[in-house]
């Protein structure tokens, strides 16, 4: 997977600090991390960065998951054709995690909490079983409401060692993103207008900085500011 260019904003630093905590924990200690936040706060970019840094095993949860299909999707993500019973698949996964030091990264964990998802608790128990047997970190990623759903289930919440909430970017973060994505100087007045229009949402911030960078390259701007930007509209939708 291509390494994304990462801006070292507070959300990224919090995620990496949390992962360092569980990675350095003693065997037998809880090593589960939950990343949660609203759409567009940068969770996917952060997870891609963590995946590349750790050589993790990445899967997306599905509303159609059963215990068997979950096992098979994880084995397929390793690059092995899924064969055998669930016990065989579990052994394959834990061997890969423990012997090669690979964490398990599960995105879209919200799907396990949909109404009528009767096997959700069992699948989460399986995730914890993989964590215990492999002795490697597990990182789960979900939307902003997933924290409350997990905390309301004591048998699940006590197993999460690190809770990381992804928030909208503040002024300092936006400047870090701008410096990472654009070599052309960006004036504070343009950044302030961008923050106001996007409410600091990471995905919109990145889209607009790239748009401004491309326009500046074409038009030969020496600086991006409101004067040269004129009446151009900031993009605030996907």
Secondary structure, 3 states (H helix, E strand, C coil): CCCCCCCCCHHHHHHHHHHHHHHCCCCCCCCEEEEEECCCCCHHHHHHHHHHHHCCEEEECCCCCCHHHHHHHHHHHHCCCCCCCHHHHHHHHHHHHHHHCCCEEEECHHHHHCCCCCCHHHHHHHHHHHHHHHCCCEEEEECCCHHHHHHCCHHHHCCEEEEEEECCCCHHHHHHHHHHHCCCEECHHHHHHHHHHHCCCHHHHHHHHHHHHHHHHHHCCCEECHHHHCCCCCCCCC
